[in-house]
C-alpha cells in the first residue's frame, strides 16, 4: 500500500481504483442489506458466485441496502441499469445467461407496482427512487462495503485529503457552520456550533464520538449507512477530528448490529492500512484513531450523557443537564458526539461546499434526511429525501400509498418518542422545526405509517410501554409518570376508561415532558400527547362509547359471522381454539349450515377471520355484534 | 485569587433582584435569600443529581420560560426565576401526586405533599418498601466515602438500590453514611461480621467517628477517632472541616509528649478484664447473646447504643438470663486469685435486669458468694428476696444444643444452654436461657509489665504491682517516692480503691511536705579514679539510682534513690564502688570486735 501524503497522490490513487473498477464491463450489485438477507439474499449470493464461477468480466458486489426493501432481494445489473426485484436463486442462471451474456432485460423480474399495470426497469424510473435525492446513500448500491478501493474509486477520502492538506481546521469548521448541518440523531442541534464549542473548550484531549446506538423500533438508517458505506462515516469523523482538534475517536454501536459492526471494523482496518487513521494522517501531523465500543442493549444509551457513562464502563444513565458535553463529556473531557448520518454528510459538504449543501432542503434544515419508511405503506424501505419534502410526497409518492388501498390514518415520525400526525398534517414539510411544532419530531428518521386498521390508542400504548421498559428510572417524572400513563392507556384499551382519564393523561404528559431530566423523558409523552391532539375522537370513542374505531383493542371488539356471506363451509369452526363457533340448525347454506360465534366464549384470537375464504367474519364493536347476534340468530331460533 | 476572578451575574428570584457568583445554582442563591425550595434528592455535600425534580422552578430567559431543576441549574445573567408561580406549584403537585402513589407511607413524602395540599393521589397506588430512589446513599458512598459499596440495580420502575452484584459489599466500611443521609430511614446498618470496620465498636452499635470521648469528659471537646474517620481511612469525606465555621478541624494533629519534673509518683494504672474468648467453653464470640459484664454495663447505660434498653442481638427482650461468676478467676487454668468485685457486680447486674425486665428468670451461678463490706450482705439478701435464682455451682459450658439427656429442648431454637453442677442438689443441671452474662475477672493492665520496668518496681507472680510490705506498707514500693494505688496493686472494688488512693496521696504529700528526703545511711559511693565506666553497675541497680557521667566516663550514684542494697558493690569488676561506713576494713573491724567479745 502506498503511503499517501499529498492531494496528488490521493487523486492518483483514486484514479487507479477507478480504472481497476472500470475494467469490469459488467456489474452485478446484489443488495446484501439486513432486510434482503432475511429474505434470501445470502442464498442468492451463493448462487451468483457459483454461476459466475470467477468470471473475470463481471464484478459481483454484495452491496449495502439499496433501499427498496419491500420488493427485495434486489439485484441491479449494470451497464444495463436494470433493477430486478424479488429475485430467487432459481432466477440466477437466467440473469447470467440473458442479462449478462446477451444484454437482455428479463421482463418477469421487473418491478410492477400494484394497480397501475406499469413496468419499470431502471432505478431512476421507479417512483420509489424517483422522488429521492441520495447523498449519503448514493454509493450504497455501487460499492462493495468491504472494499476501500471501491469507495476511493468514487472519490472517497478526497474530502479528507482536501480538508487535511488544503484547509485549516478553522476553514473546515467554517464550512460546516456555513452549511448549517444539523444533527441527524434527533435533536437537530447545529453541528457547527457544537464543533465550535468543543474546539474552544479547555482541555488537552478531545473525543470524537459517533453515536450508532440506533434503538428506535422500526429504524435502520444508521445500520444501513454503516453496512453499506462505512468509509464515509470514518472520513467524516477524521475530518471532524481535524476541525475540532480531536485526539481520539469512538463509535458506540449497539450490539444488535453485528453486520454493521463487521463492516465498520473492516473499514477501520483498511483505513489504518491506507494511512487515513493512525499516526500522522496524510502527513498532516494529526494522529487520530477510532475505537469500536459495543452497546449493551439500553435504549437510553443513545442519549449523549448516558452514552458517555456507558462508554466509560459505568451504568448508562443521563446526568444532570447543567454540564455541557462539549466541555465535559466522555471522562469529563471535551467531547463531540454526532450520529452516523451526520458524520456521513461531512465529506460531501467538504467536497462540494456549504453552498451546495444549503441548496438542498430548506433554509433552516438544509440537506437531505434518511428515513426508514415502514408500516402500512405499499413500498417500505430506506429512503433519502431532501428536507422540506411533504409527508404526503413521502407516503403517497415514494411510499406508494397505503397497502391494499386502505385509508391513511396516521404517521409516526421520530421513533417511539415522536408523535403521531394525522391526515391534516400531511402537507407539512418534513424538517426539524415544523415537526417539533406539530408535536412530533424528526428524531433519527423513523417513519411508521398507519392505516385505518390501526388503533392510535393502542399504538400510543405500545410506544409508551416501550419507553417504560427503556427508561433508566433515574428521574421521577419519567419513571413514575410514564408508568401511570401506560396504566391509564391500558385501562382505556381494555374498555375501562373514564372521562377524567383524558385530563389525567394530558396533565401527566405535560409534567413528564416538562420535568424529565433527559431527552428520552421529555419526548416520551409525545405519542400520547400528539395522538390526543389529532385523534381525540378515537380516545373518546374508547372511553365513552366503548368502541375501538381501528378495531384493534380486543376488549372493545366482537367477532360475528355475516349470515348473508357465510357459505357454511365450516373452516372457521375447525380452527377455533376455544370452540366458540357452532353451526346453526336449520340455516342451510351452499356448503353446509350457517355458523355462529358464541360471544361469551369467543377469545377474539382472529384465527377464524384469517381463514374465512369468503371474508364473512366481521369485526365490530360489541354492541353492534350483539345486535347482529340477536337479529340473525336468537330471534330466528 | 478566586475572589478577583469571580464574575457576578444579576438575576431575580421571585421578584427579588440579587447577584450571584457564576456557577452557583438557583438553589444556592435561593437558600441565601431564605426562599424555600423543596428537595428530596439534594444534599449539599454531593453533586447535584436532578432526579426527584421536586425542586423544579420556572426560569425566564430572553422572554422564553422553561422549567429547570433548581438544584442543578446554574444561574445566568438576566434570568428571572419563579419558585412559587401557579405553574410551578401545579407541577410540583403533580410530581408529589406521583410520589404519593408510591410512597404515601414515607414520612418525608407525606409531609411535603401535605404542605402542597396533596393528601391523596388520583393514580393507582403501588406502595414501595420505603426507598424513594433519591440516590443519596449511592452518591454519598461513592462521592464522599469513596467506598462505592452501593449502586442502583435494574432500570425504570424495577430500579432499586443494592450492593454491587447484590452480594456482601467487600468495600463497605460500615461507616453508616448511607443510613445517615437516607431521608426515609429505609437503609439500616446491621452488624454483619467479616468486613472492614470503620466502627470498631460496631458490635454494640455504631458511634460517630467524631465524639466526646465519654460522658462528662474533661475537656468536653470532641475528638476524631482516627480508626473510624473516613477521611483518615480513605482520604475522602472531609465534611466536618467543610461545616466547621471556626475552622477548628485539624486532621494533622498528633499525640504529643510532655515532660514534667516531679518529686513523687503514684501509679494507679488500673486493670483489664479477663478475655472470655480464651475460655471457649462459654461461647463468647461464637454466640451473639453471650456478653461480658462490661458489655452489659455499656448496653444498659442510658447513653449506650440502645439508650438503656436491655435487648438481645436481634432486638428482642431476653426473658431468661444466666450470670456466670468467676470467669477467669479462681480457676487454675487462668487466674488462681479471686477478683473480689465480681460477686457484687453480678448481684448489681441481676438487680438491674430485674428492674428492666421484671418477669425475667435470672440465674446466678456461683462458687460461693463473697460479700464482705458495708451493706453487701444485705444487698445479697435483698436479691434473694427479689426472686433471683442462686445456683451454687460454677457454669461450665454454654451451648446452642442441650447436652444432657435430661434436658428438655426449648421450643425456641434461639436458646442457649448453660451447664453446671448444682452442688446443693448434688446433680448436673442445664439451664435454657436467652442470654448469658459472663462475670469476667480482673487482670493486670495490658502494659503493667512495661510500666513496672520503666519505674523499676516489682510485680507479683500474678502480674499486679508489688507493694513494699503487704501489711505495713501497702501503698509504697521499694522505690522511694513511687506509690501504687487501686487495681494496679491487685483486684479491689471502688471503696477500697478510693481508700488506697487517698493513702497513696497522703504518702506522697508527706514526702513533699517534708521538703527533704532522709537518705539511707550506707549508700554506695564511686571512686572516680578507679571506675572504668563499664556500666556493669547500671544494669544491676534495681532502683535505677546509677547513671553514667558521659563527660568524665564514670558511674554516678543518686543518693536519694540508692537503697544501699550493695548489688553494685558486689558487681563492680574494678572494685570502684563501696558503701559508706560499710567498706571491707570496716566490716572486718566489726567482725573482729564481734569475735573478740
Interface residues (C-beta under 8 A of the other chain):
Chain A: X298 X300 X315 X317 X320 X321 X322 X468 X469 X470 X471 X472 X473 X474 X475 X476 X477 X479 X480 X481 X483 X484 X487 X500 X504 X507 X508 X511 X514 X515 X516 X517
Chain B: X25 X47 X48 X49 X50 X51 X52 X53 X54 X56 X66 X67 X69 X71 X72 X73 X74 X91 X94 X95 X98 X99 X101 X102 X122 X123 X124 X133 X135 X151 X152 X154 X155 X156 X157 X158 X159
